[in-house]
Amino acid sequence: MVNDLCKLIFVGALLLTLNVQAQLQPAQVEMPEVQLGREYLRNGEYEKARATLEKLTRNKETVGEVYEPYLESLMRLKELAEAEKFLKRQIKSDGDNPFYLLDYARLQESQGKIKEADKLYAEALLKAQKKEELTYRLGKNLADKDQADLALKLFLEARKTQNDPLRYSIQIARLYRILQQNEAMMEEYLRFGSQEGNVDLVQGILQDEMKDEKMTLLLEKLLYKKVQEVPNEKYYGEMLVWYLVQQKEFGKAFIQARALDRRLKQEGQKVTEIGFMAMQNKDYEAAGKVFEYLVKEYPKSPNYPVYRRLLINAKEEVVKTTYPVKLDDIRLLISEYQRFFAEVGENPRTLEALRNTAHLYAFYLNEKDTAAVILQKAIRSAGMDQDFIDKCKLDLGDVYLLKSEPWEATLLYSQVEKSAKESPLGYDAKLKNAKLSYYKGDFELAKEVLDILKKATTREISNDAIELSLLIQDNTGMDTTETAMKAYAAVDLLLFQNRTEEALASLNTLYEQYKEHPLADEILWRRANTLLKQNRPAEALADLDKILKNYSVDILGDDALFLSAKIQQENMNDKDTAMKLYQEILQKYPGSIYTAEARKRFRNLRGDAIN
């Protein structure tokens, strides 16, 4: 199916053609006879149309205006001999007009005179390709009449005749698409993008094409080929980086951006962008490589403190998501942060690192008082930076919750709600207060706040609010005491407080008690994720398998399938099973949020990606 964006591009080109025609032919109101003739044609009264228009064909002043409807009337009446005589007369009077030759060629072709037709087509193309405006008009005419092959030939020959290898790229690409010559089409799109001012437009076109996986692979192959063929051409290198970022292949994008950075002396600008995007997309391994490069290459950059902090932060995220988390690695990270402070000092650019250090002490080393002291110090050092102060207060509230002091926690959350109204930080504070109500079993109040937060400005907060609101909605109101839901919420608090063994014991009891309860799949999901964090992948897979067998049509079906695939790939090293499960996601849950990542992982495991 022809995609909408390509249609728009080609329509734009055709509008240009119509503008050219308007310039060649002065605007005028059609003669009454011509209007009447066209009306007869529309009504199928072809003999009347011919009779009305014929006398105008004898006058050189009016023949141009009457040419098209008169020829149509003859063709409708199948008066081919008269049509041929008329066309020969027009060619004789204006031999430079390729449209007469084109219509005569079609007439010959309709009578099976292929050789004569081919000769006339060639002559028409030869005349049209000498001038840009004629090329556009004749190309449009051919495309409109489903003669894409001839239109393509015209544009390609016109490009040579007019000595401009970049001209007509969009028109040519569109015709290649009609003719299903996809690689040539991609070549032309890239050629178009190489012209000044066209990069954003061509990226929009390619983004639309990349909805088709075959087109995606074709573009990838072509871009790597171009980079290898013309390594010093900045354009193709930047397009490859753009493509890899679209595919969320941040590690590969960094390799290409690094080469451009060194060759073009870009001072780390594009590489930095990739690092930030990798962090946002939780590709911490790629982000670590990016910021390690920036720290080594640009130690005198004013952004060096940021690079240094984000390098440690990326390492931190890798450590925190490699299960089981090793406390020695946490202590090493704290040491790195301390060396960072010693090197660049404690200043506004390094305060975020203080927050990170406090988090490690509180959530991993169980040194909650140390974390609180660090956060209070950070608040004192923040000066007038209210956003940073609010972030620290939220963190400090979390520390109090770890210490089982919910009243102190809600006091801090509420302070931030007040000081950061209608902002992401304010919404985050509101979400934390809603979760406190949930932990305490006050589900009605929690849901009331969560329903407000569904419209929050940040997707992450909105999604969290929707998820928790649905959990409460689906699992309350079934009994007056809401015993099961309260027990489940208590487990969630234990997990937040890193009291993992207690949480697992409670989950085991809950599952035995509530196997037939709507909460059963949620209990299994929580237990699977908790087991995975304890490096017990086989047991986690068993729980996920229960979800897939008994609750695959429920909300957690695609979550369980994707996590199973990840465990098979990353923990069990079972490539074949992982591929099968990723493929199952694509087939069974095409609208899932995991579809893009599943496709990427499947392709990598299959070996499709080009290195």
N, C-alpha and C positions, 0 to 999 in steps of 0.2 A: 504494500500500500504506500502511495506517495505521501510523505509526511507533510504536515501543515507548514512547517517552517520553509521547506524547499519550495512549496507552492508560493509562499509570500515572496521569497527571493525572486522567483522567476516572474511573478506578476509585476514586481518592481522593474525588472528588465523590460518587460513588455510595455509598461507604461512609458518608459523612456522611448521605446520604439514609436508609440503613438504620438508622443511629443515631437519626435523627429518628423513624422508624417505631417503633423499640423504645421510645422515650419516650412515643409516643402510645398504644401498646398494651402493657399490662403483660406481662412475660415469664411464660409459663405452658407447662406440658407439654400437648401435644395430647391430646385425648380419645381413648380406644381406638377408638371408631367412626370418628373422622377418620383415624387412623393406618391402620385397616383399609381405609377407602375409598381412601386414597392408594395403598395396596398393590395394590388391585384395578385402579386406573388404570394403574399401572406395568406390570401384567401384561396390560393390554388387555381386562380384564373389566369393561366399562363399565356394563352393566346391573346387575351386582352392586354396583358403586360407587354408582350412583344409588340403588338400594334401601337401601343401608347409610346413606347420608348424608341422604336426603330428610326423614326424620322430624326431624332436627336443624334443618332450615331453618324449621320452624314456631315455634321457640322463640327469642325475642329475645335470650336469654342466649347462645345457641350459634350463631346464624346467621352472625355475623361470622367465626367460626373455620371454618365449613364452606362459606362462600360460594364461595371460589375453586375447590376441588376439585369441588363440586356443579355449578357452572356448566360446568366443563370436561366433566363426564360427560354433561350434556345436549347440549353442542355435539358431542361425539364420537358421540353417538347420533343426531345431526341432529334432535333434538326442538326445533326452533326456536320453535314456538308456546309450548311449556312454558318455554323459556329466556326468551322475551319476557315471559310472565306473571310469572315469578320476578323478573326485573329491575324490572318496573313496581312490584311489591310492595315491593322494596327501596328504590326511589326514593321511593315514597310514605311509607315509614317513616323514611327519613333523606335528605331532599332536599338537605342540605348536603354530602353525600359525592360528590365529583366522579368517583370511580372507578366508581360504578354508572352514571352518565351515560355515561362513556367506554365501558364494555362494551356498553351499550345502543346507542350510536352504531355500534360495530363490528358488532353484530348487524344493525342496519338496513342498513349498508353492504354486508354479505355477501349481503343479499337484493335489492341494487340500488336501495334507497331512499336515494339520494344526498342529496336535499334534507333529508329527515328526519335523516339522519346528520350532515350539516354543522351543522344547528341544535343537535343534541345535543353535538357536539364543541365548538362555540362556548360552550355553556352550561357544559360541564365545565371548559373553560379559564378562563372567567370566575370560577367558584367557586374554582378552585385558585390563581389568581394573587394572591388577597388575602392569603394567608399563606405565609410562606417555606417552612415544612416541607411544606405541600401542593404547593407549586411544585416542590420537589426531587423529591418522590415521584411526582407525576404526570409530570414530565419524564423521570424514569428509566423509568417504565412505557411512555411513548410511544417513547423511544429503543430500549428492549428489543424493541418490536414493529415496529421499522423504520419508525416514523412520525416521522422526524427533522424534517420540515417543520413538523409540529404542535408538536413539542417546542420547536423554535426559536421559533415564534410565542408559545408559552406563556411562555418565559423573557424574551423581549423585552417582552411586555405586562406581565408581572409586575414587570419593572424600572421601568416607568412607574407602575404602580399603587402600588408600594411606595416610589416616589419616591427611587430610588437608582440613578443612571445607571451606577455601577461594579459593581453586583451581578451575579452569575452570568456573569462574563466568561469564565472557563475553560469552563463548560458550553456557552456560546454559541459560543465559538471551536471547540470540539470538533464541534458540530453543523454549523457552517459548513464544516468540513473534510469531514465526511461528504457534505455537499451540494455539495462542490467549489467553494465560493465563497471562493477563497483570499485575495483582498484583504481581504474582510470578516473572515476568520479572523485575519489578521495585525493588523488594527485592534483586534480584541478582545484578542489577546495583549498588545499594547502598552497597552491600557486596563488590563488586569489588572496589568501591571508598574508602572503609575503609582501603585498603592496601596502604602502603606508596608509594607516588609518583603518585597515580592514581586519585587524587581529580579533577584536571583540566580536565582530559580526561572524567571522568564520568559526570562532569558538562556540558561538551560539548554535550555528548550523550543525557542527560536529557533535555537540552535546545532544542534540535531537537525534542524530544518526546513531549515537552510542546506546540508545535504548534497545537496539538490536545487537545481541552478543556477537554475531558474525561480523558486523561492521566494527565493533569494538576491537576485536582481534585483528582485523584487517588494518585498522588505523594504527594500532600498536606496532605491528610488523612494519608498516610503511614508515613510521616515524623513526624507528631504530635504524632502518635502512638509510634514510636520508641523513641521519646524524653520522653514520659511518661513512657515507659517500662524500659529504661536505662538512667535515668536523669543525671547520672554522666559520660556518654559517650560523650566526647567533639565533636567527629566527627558528630554525628547526630544533635547536637545543632547547629553546624556551617553550616551544610547542610540546616537546616531549615531557618536559617538567610539568607543564599544565595538564597534559593527559594523565600522567602518573598520579598527580594530586587528585584529579577527578576520580581515579580508581582507588584512592586512599592507600596507594603504594608509596608511603612517605620515605621509606628507606631507599627505594630505587630513585625517587624524585630527588633525594638529597645527593646521591652519587652524581646525577646529571647536573644539578644546580651547583655543586662544588666545583665541577670542571669549568662551568661557565664563570663562576665567581673568580677562580684563579686566572682564567684566560682574559676575562674582560675587566678585571679589577673592580668588582662591584661592591667591595667593602662589606661583604656578608649580608647584603640587604635581602636578596631572594632566599638565601639559605635560612636566615632568621625567620622569614615568613613560614617556611616549611616546618621549622622547629615548633613554632607556636601552633600551627595546624595539627602537627603530630601530637602535641600535648592535649589539645582540645579533643582529639579523636582517640585519646588514650593509647596511642602507639608509643609507649614510653621508651622502648628499645631504640626506635628510630630517632626520637627526640633526644635521647642521650648522645647518640652519635653526632647529631647536628650541633648540640651545644658544646660537646667536647671539641669539635673542629673549631667553633667560633672562639672558644677560650684560648686555644693554642695559636690560632691565626691572628687574632685581634686583641692582644693583651692590653693595648693602649687605647682601645675604643672606649668612648664614654658609656657604651652599653655593657662593658665588661662585667660589672657587678651583677647585671641582670643575667648575662650568659652563665656566669659562675653559679648563681643561685639556681637557675633552671636546670643546669647540669646535675647538681646534687638532687634537685627535686625529681628529675626523671629517674635517677638511680633509686631514689626513695620509693617511687611508685612501682618500680620493678621488684624491689625487695618486698613491698607490702602485698603484691599480687602473686608472689611465688610461695606456694604453700608446701609444708608449714612454714610460717614466717620464722626466721632465725633471729633470736635476740642479739646474737653477736653482730649480725649485719646491721641491726638497728643501732647498736652502740657505735659501729663504724660510721654510720651516717651522721650521728650526732657529733662525732669527732670531726667529720668533714665540715659540718656547719660551723663548728667552733674555730676551725682553721680559716674558714671563710671570713668570720668576724674579725679574726686577728689580722687578716690580710687587707680587708677593705674597710674595716671599722663598722660600728653600729650607727647607721644613718638611715634616712628615709628610703634609700634604695635597698637596704638589707633587712628592713623590719619584717618583711614577709617571711624571711628565713627564720626569724625568731618564732613566728607562729608555727612554722613547720616543726621546729625543734620541740616546742611545747606539745604538739600533737603526738610526736613520737614518745615523749616521756609519759604522756597520759594514757594513750591507747595501747601501747606495746610493752613498755617497761613497768607499767602500773605504778609510776611515781607521780601520782596526781598532784601532790602538794608542790613538787618541783615545777610541774606544768603551770600551776596557778601562779606561782611567783614569777615565772618567765612572762606570762601573759599580762600580769599587772605591770611589770616593767615595760613591756611593749606599749601598753596604753599610756604610761607616763611619758614615753619617748616620742609619741605620735604627734605631739603638738596640736595643730589645728586640723589634722587629717581625720575628720569625723568618720569617713568611710572605714578607715583602718581601725579606728577605735571600736566601731560597731562590729567589725569582723572579730576582733579580739573578745568582745563581750559575748558574742555567740559561742566562740570557742570556750570561754570561761564557763558559760552556762552548761556546755557539754561536759566539762570537767566536773561540775557540781552534780550533774546527773550520774556520772560515773561513780561519784562518791555517795550516791543514793540520797542526795539533798535536793529533791525536786522543787521545793519552794524557792531556794536560792537560784536555781536554774530558770524558773519561769519569771522571776523578777528581772533577770538580765535580758531574757528574750523579749519581755514586754518593753523594756527600755529602748531596745533597738526597733521594735515595732513603732514606737512613738517617734523616735528621732529620724527614722528612714522610711516614712510613710510613702506608699505608692512607688517604691523602688524595689529592685531585686533583693536587696538586703532586708528590707522590711517584710517582703513576702517570705523570705527564708526564715525570719524570726517567727512569723505567724505559723509557718509550717511546723517549726520545732515545738511551738506551744500546742498545736493541734496533736502532734505525736505524743506530747506529755499527757494530754487528755485521754488519748487512745491507750497509752500504757497503764493509766489509772483505771481504765474500764468505763470512762465517761464517753461512750461512743456517740451519743446524740450531739454533744458539744463539739467533739472532734469532727464529725461529719459536716456540721454546720459551717465550720471554718474551712474545711477542705473543699466544700462545694464553691466557696468564694474563690479559693486559690486555683480552681480549675481554669480560670481565665487569667492567671498570672502571666506576666510578660515573658518570663523565661521558660523555655520548653521543659527544662529539667524539673523545675518546681511544679509546673503544671502537670507533668506526667506523674510525678510522685504523689501529688494530691489526688489525681484521678485514680491511681492504683490503690491507694489506701482507702479512698472513699468507696470504691467498688467492693473492696474486701469487707468493709464494715456493712455496707448495704446488703451484700449477698449472705452474710453470716450472722445477722442479728434479727431479732423479732421472732425467732423460732421457739424460744422459751423465755419466760419472764425473767429468769435469773441470768441468762446469757452466759452460762458457766463455761462452755467450750471457748467462746470468743475471748472471755476474760483470761482464761488460762493461756490461750494462744498469744494474746497481747503481752502477758507477763513474760513469756518466752522471748518475744521480740525485744523486751527491755533487757533481759539477761544477755542476749546476743550483742546489743548495743554496748553493754558494759563489759564485753569480752569474757563473760563467765560461761565459757563454751561447754565445759563438762556438765555444769548444772543445766544448761539449755538443752543439751543432747538427751540427758536423762528425762527431762520434762517432755521433750518431743516424742521419745519412745513411749512414755506413758500415755500421752495424748493420742498417739496413733492407735494404740490398742483400745483405748476407750471410745474413739470416734471414727472408726473405720467407715461407718455408714453415714457420717455427717458430711455436709457440703464442704467442711473445712479439711477433709481428708487429703485432697490434692495439695492444698497449701501447706499442710503439715509435712507431707513428703518432700515438697519443694524446699522448705526451710531445712529439713534434715539433710537432704542431698547436698545443698550448698555448704552446710556446716561440716559435714563429713569430708567434703572436698578440701576445705581449708585445713583439715587435720591430716591431709594427704592420705585419705582412704578412698581412692577413686572407684575401686570395685564396688564398695558398699554404696557409694553415691550413685553409681550406674544402676544398681539394683532398685533404688528408690525411684529414679527417673524412669526406669522400665515399667514400674507399677503405674506411674502417671500415664505413660504412653498406652499401656494396655487398657486401663480402666477409665481414664479421663482425657483422652486425646482430643475430644471435641470441645473441651472446656478451655478457659482462657490461658491456661499454662501449657497447652499442647505444644506450641511452637517453641516456647522457652525450654521445655524439657528435651525436645528433639535437638535443638541447637547445642545445648550444654552437653548432651550425650555425645554429639559429634566432636565437640571440642575436647572432651575427656579422652575419647578414642584416639584423637590426633596427638594431643599434647602429653597425656599421662600414660596411655596404654601403647602408644606408638603403633597403632593398628590403622595404617593408611587406607586400606581397602574398605574397612567398615566405616571409617570417618567419611570417605568419599560417598559411600552409599547413603549415609545419613544426611549429608549436605544436599545431595541430589533429591532426597525425599522431602527436604524443606522446600526446595524450589518447586516441586510438583504438588505437594500437599498444602503448603501455606504460601501461595504466590504473593499475597499481600502483607506478609510478615515484615516486621522491622529488621529481621535477621536475613532477609533475602539477599541484599547486596553483599554482606559479609560472607554468607554461605557460598554465593557464587564465586567470590574472590578466592576463598579457601579451596573450593573444589577445583578451580582452574589451576591454582598453584600446586595442589597435590597431583593433578593430572599431568602437570608439566607444560601447560599452555603458555605461561608467562615467559616472555623473552628476557634474558638477562644480558 
